[in-house]
């Protein structure tokens, strides 16, 4: 997936994150990470915040070195080029384990092996052959090596931003911060409440949600078009059911992956998927007409 892929979790109140009934907090750091706008909000004197931010940004850059599709030296790019990643880092095994959990819970809707299909559509090529390469069951994962099936490639863009968000939040916690908002394409909050607006690419900001001690992620298939297709691809070739899905969960990585999968789930399937993923707290789905459903 390209760096133009966008997530539509906008922040309400003039697009600034604000604690409810309190003055606005200014992000202590802003930048770009994993192709997304990123920010870290925390309060305190520079003597406390600077060491925490330095460590958080270092963890963020380390995450990019593992999961980025845009860094030719990243672990993910090397895996896709060679089909094998020997002695993968624990973080790679952990993110693939969560991907597997969401894949199974969602009936295969979340599948990182859609990358060749994504590339074919983005480049205007016939996608027929690329579609045959989809198959999460062909990916082998052990501590010794990760192996892909012939011609397969992975994208972690539906989960890596959330994973990075969780890592940054963990660093801030280790530094003793208990009231923070981390945004690495997805959001993770300690303390709160933080009032976040949910935006749809067609409807704009549709509603707001309050986030306290949790995570929130939003996916919108129509945020980027690929030859008439939304950029979130159903492994079985079906059209997306929703224009935007927002998930609140115990972790940003889980919210990220679940929001991606649930864009492809029908109204009747969403409660079943939610029941299979106990870490999910609330699901907000917006259809093409702007109607909102909450699960």
PLY file of the C-alpha trace (Angstrom):
ply
format ascii 1.0
element vertex 295
property float x
property float y
property float z
element edge 294
property int vertex1
property int vertex2
end_header
0.00 0.00 0.00
1.17 3.53 -0.68
1.84 6.43 1.63
-1.33 8.10 0.33
-3.42 5.57 2.19
-5.27 7.58 4.82
-7.12 6.80 8.02
-10.15 8.90 8.84
-10.11 9.22 12.59
-10.23 13.01 12.74
-10.07 14.85 16.04
-13.00 17.06 16.98
-12.86 20.62 18.28
-11.06 22.23 15.35
-9.16 18.97 14.79
-7.37 19.28 18.12
-7.54 16.56 20.75
-8.97 18.02 23.93
-9.79 16.53 27.31
-13.52 16.94 27.84
-14.32 20.05 29.89
-10.67 21.07 29.98
-8.32 23.32 28.07
-6.84 22.00 24.83
-3.54 20.14 25.02
-0.95 20.86 22.35
0.91 17.86 20.91
4.45 17.68 22.25
5.60 16.04 19.01
4.26 15.81 15.45
5.70 14.04 12.43
5.19 11.30 9.84
5.43 7.60 10.64
4.48 4.56 8.53
3.04 6.92 5.93
0.64 8.62 8.36
0.54 11.90 10.22
1.55 11.24 13.80
1.48 13.09 17.09
2.15 12.55 20.78
0.32 14.61 23.39
1.53 14.68 26.98
1.98 17.31 29.66
4.96 18.03 31.87
8.21 19.97 32.09
10.79 19.50 29.35
13.07 17.71 31.81
10.47 14.90 31.91
8.94 15.04 28.44
12.13 15.20 26.37
13.63 11.86 27.51
10.24 10.19 27.12
9.73 11.60 23.63
13.26 10.66 22.57
12.66 7.05 23.62
9.18 7.00 22.07
10.42 8.27 18.72
13.29 5.78 18.77
10.76 2.96 19.31
8.66 4.35 16.49
11.56 4.41 14.04
12.52 0.88 15.06
8.95 -0.19 14.27
9.22 1.39 10.82
12.45 -0.53 10.20
10.51 -3.74 10.75
7.14 -3.12 9.09
7.50 -0.35 6.50
6.80 -1.13 2.84
8.69 2.03 1.87
12.06 1.26 3.44
14.01 -1.14 1.19
15.96 -2.37 4.21
12.93 -3.14 6.39
12.26 -6.67 7.58
8.95 -6.72 5.71
10.46 -5.63 2.39
13.21 -8.24 2.72
10.60 -10.90 3.49
8.55 -9.92 0.45
11.59 -9.87 -1.83
13.03 -13.22 -0.81
10.03 -15.07 0.59
11.94 -15.88 3.78
12.87 -13.94 6.92
15.27 -15.90 9.11
15.29 -15.34 12.87
12.47 -12.79 12.76
12.27 -10.30 15.64
9.72 -10.99 18.34
7.72 -7.95 17.22
7.27 -9.47 13.76
6.08 -12.75 15.22
3.75 -10.91 17.60
2.15 -8.78 14.91
1.64 -11.82 12.67
0.11 -13.73 15.58
-2.43 -10.93 16.07
-3.05 -10.82 12.32
-3.77 -14.55 12.47
-6.20 -14.05 15.36
-8.15 -11.37 13.49
-8.00 -13.38 10.26
-9.64 -16.36 11.96
-12.15 -14.32 13.93
-13.24 -12.37 10.85
-13.73 -15.39 8.62
-10.66 -14.53 6.56
-11.60 -10.92 5.86
-8.33 -9.68 7.34
-5.57 -11.14 5.18
-2.11 -9.56 4.82
-1.45 -11.63 1.67
-3.59 -9.26 -0.43
-0.46 -7.21 -1.18
0.14 -8.58 -4.73
-3.51 -7.85 -5.59
-3.19 -4.35 -4.14
-0.09 -3.73 -6.26
-1.73 -5.05 -9.42
-4.74 -2.78 -9.01
-2.58 0.22 -8.10
-0.47 -0.30 -11.23
-3.43 -0.89 -13.52
-2.46 -4.50 -14.27
-4.79 -7.47 -14.75
-5.43 -8.63 -11.17
-6.44 -12.19 -12.05
-3.12 -13.87 -11.25
-2.49 -11.73 -8.18
-5.84 -12.80 -6.76
-4.71 -16.44 -6.85
-1.76 -15.62 -4.57
-3.99 -14.68 -1.65
-3.88 -17.27 1.10
-2.90 -16.67 4.69
-2.72 -20.43 5.24
0.37 -20.55 2.98
2.38 -18.35 5.36
4.59 -20.35 7.75
5.62 -18.73 11.06
8.22 -20.11 13.46
10.94 -18.58 15.59
13.46 -19.90 13.08
11.89 -18.26 10.02
8.83 -16.80 8.36
8.19 -18.27 4.92
5.75 -17.08 2.26
4.16 -19.13 -0.47
5.44 -18.78 -4.04
5.07 -15.18 -5.30
3.30 -14.09 -2.14
3.90 -10.77 -0.39
2.50 -9.28 2.80
1.18 -5.88 3.74
0.89 -4.94 7.40
-0.65 -1.54 6.68
-3.90 -2.67 8.27
-2.26 -3.33 11.62
1.24 -1.80 11.80
0.12 1.74 12.63
-1.86 0.43 15.57
1.07 -1.72 16.67
3.35 1.33 16.54
0.81 3.34 18.53
0.81 0.70 21.27
4.62 0.62 21.40
4.85 4.39 21.80
2.20 4.34 24.52
4.13 1.64 26.38
7.28 3.79 26.32
5.41 6.77 27.78
3.99 4.58 30.53
7.47 3.38 31.45
8.45 7.02 31.85
5.60 7.50 34.31
3.10 9.39 32.16
-0.54 8.57 32.85
-2.40 11.17 30.77
-1.37 10.89 27.12
-2.82 10.64 23.63
-0.74 8.87 21.00
-1.68 9.11 17.31
0.37 7.05 14.87
-2.46 6.80 12.36
-4.55 5.24 15.14
-5.16 6.51 18.65
-4.26 5.22 22.11
-5.21 7.12 25.25
-4.08 6.91 28.83
-6.37 8.88 31.09
-8.98 11.07 29.53
-11.64 11.44 28.48
-10.46 12.56 25.05
-13.16 13.62 22.62
-12.44 12.25 19.12
-14.45 12.91 15.99
-15.18 10.14 13.49
-14.88 11.37 9.92
-16.04 9.71 6.71
-14.42 10.59 3.34
-17.82 11.50 1.87
-19.73 12.79 4.89
-17.00 14.61 6.85
-17.14 14.42 10.65
-20.25 12.39 11.42
-20.10 12.06 15.21
-17.77 12.09 18.18
-16.70 9.43 20.62
-15.12 9.70 24.05
-11.93 7.71 24.62
-10.51 6.93 28.07
-7.78 4.35 28.74
-8.20 2.59 25.43
-7.59 2.72 21.71
-9.52 3.75 18.62
-8.95 3.10 14.93
-10.91 3.97 11.81
-10.85 2.49 8.30
-12.53 3.90 5.18
-12.32 1.85 1.96
-13.15 4.90 -0.16
-10.27 6.95 1.20
-8.23 5.74 -1.78
-9.50 4.24 -5.02
-7.68 1.52 -6.96
-9.09 1.12 -10.45
-12.65 1.43 -9.22
-12.00 -0.54 -6.04
-11.68 0.76 -2.50
-8.21 0.32 -1.07
-9.37 -2.20 1.57
-9.60 -5.40 -0.44
-11.79 -8.36 0.38
-9.70 -11.54 -0.12
-12.79 -13.17 -1.67
-13.45 -10.28 -4.05
-16.59 -8.87 -2.43
-17.38 -5.18 -2.16
-17.07 -3.39 1.16
-20.26 -3.18 3.22
-19.41 0.10 4.96
-18.01 3.50 4.05
-16.27 3.88 7.42
-15.79 1.68 10.47
-14.39 2.84 13.80
-13.38 0.36 16.50
-12.63 1.02 20.15
-10.54 -1.72 21.73
-8.05 -2.51 24.46
-5.14 -2.04 22.05
-4.58 0.07 18.95
-3.22 -2.88 16.97
-6.40 -4.87 17.58
-8.58 -1.85 16.79
-6.59 -1.25 13.59
-6.89 -4.79 12.26
-10.52 -5.16 13.32
-11.61 -1.90 11.70
-10.02 -3.07 8.44
-11.79 -6.43 8.53
-15.16 -5.07 9.64
-15.44 -2.78 6.62
-15.99 -6.04 4.73
-18.51 -7.55 7.16
-22.28 -7.41 6.86
-24.46 -5.98 9.62
-25.45 -9.50 10.69
-21.83 -10.73 10.77
-20.38 -7.92 12.90
-21.79 -9.11 16.28
-20.37 -12.59 15.68
-16.93 -11.23 14.84
-17.02 -8.94 17.86
-17.82 -11.90 20.12
-14.75 -13.75 18.80
-12.46 -10.81 19.67
-12.98 -10.09 23.39
-10.70 -7.04 23.29
-13.20 -5.10 21.16
-15.30 -2.60 23.11
-17.42 -0.71 20.58
-17.87 -0.71 16.81
-19.29 2.23 14.89
-20.14 1.63 11.23
-21.20 4.30 8.72
-22.84 3.29 5.45
-22.67 5.05 2.08
-25.66 7.26 2.95
-24.13 8.39 6.23
-26.34 6.21 8.45
-24.65 5.12 11.68
-24.87 1.70 13.32
-23.30 0.90 16.69
-22.41 -2.59 17.89
0 1
1 2
2 3
3 4
4 5
5 6
6 7
7 8
8 9
9 10
10 11
11 12
12 13
13 14
14 15
15 16
16 17
17 18
18 19
19 20
20 21
21 22
22 23
23 24
24 25
25 26
26 27
27 28
28 29
29 30
30 31
31 32
32 33
33 34
34 35
35 36
36 37
37 38
38 39
39 40
40 41
41 42
42 43
43 44
44 45
45 46
46 47
47 48
48 49
49 50
50 51
51 52
52 53
53 54
54 55
55 56
56 57
57 58
58 59
59 60
60 61
61 62
62 63
63 64
64 65
65 66
66 67
67 68
68 69
69 70
70 71
71 72
72 73
73 74
74 75
75 76
76 77
77 78
78 79
79 80
80 81
81 82
82 83
83 84
84 85
85 86
86 87
87 88
88 89
89 90
90 91
91 92
92 93
93 94
94 95
95 96
96 97
97 98
98 99
99 100
100 101
101 102
102 103
103 104
104 105
105 106
106 107
107 108
108 109
109 110
110 111
111 112
112 113
113 114
114 115
115 116
116 117
117 118
118 119
119 120
120 121
121 122
122 123
123 124
124 125
125 126
126 127
127 128
128 129
129 130
130 131
131 132
132 133
133 134
134 135
135 136
136 137
137 138
138 139
139 140
140 141
141 142
142 143
143 144
144 145
145 146
146 147
147 148
148 149
149 150
150 151
151 152
152 153
153 154
154 155
155 156
156 157
157 158
158 159
159 160
160 161
161 162
162 163
163 164
164 165
165 166
166 167
167 168
168 169
169 170
170 171
171 172
172 173
173 174
174 175
175 176
176 177
177 178
178 179
179 180
180 181
181 182
182 183
183 184
184 185
185 186
186 187
187 188
188 189
189 190
190 191
191 192
192 193
193 194
194 195
195 196
196 197
197 198
198 199
199 200
200 201
201 202
202 203
203 204
204 205
205 206
206 207
207 208
208 209
209 210
210 211
211 212
212 213
213 214
214 215
215 216
216 217
217 218
218 219
219 220
220 221
221 222
222 223
223 224
224 225
225 226
226 227
227 228
228 229
229 230
230 231
231 232
232 233
233 234
234 235
235 236
236 237
237 238
238 239
239 240
240 241
241 242
242 243
243 244
244 245
245 246
246 247
247 248
248 249
249 250
250 251
251 252
252 253
253 254
254 255
255 256
256 257
257 258
258 259
259 260
260 261
261 262
262 263
263 264
264 265
265 266
266 267
267 268
268 269
269 270
270 271
271 272
272 273
273 274
274 275
275 276
276 277
277 278
278 279
279 280
280 281
281 282
282 283
283 284
284 285
285 286
286 287
287 288
288 289
289 290
290 291
291 292
292 293
293 294
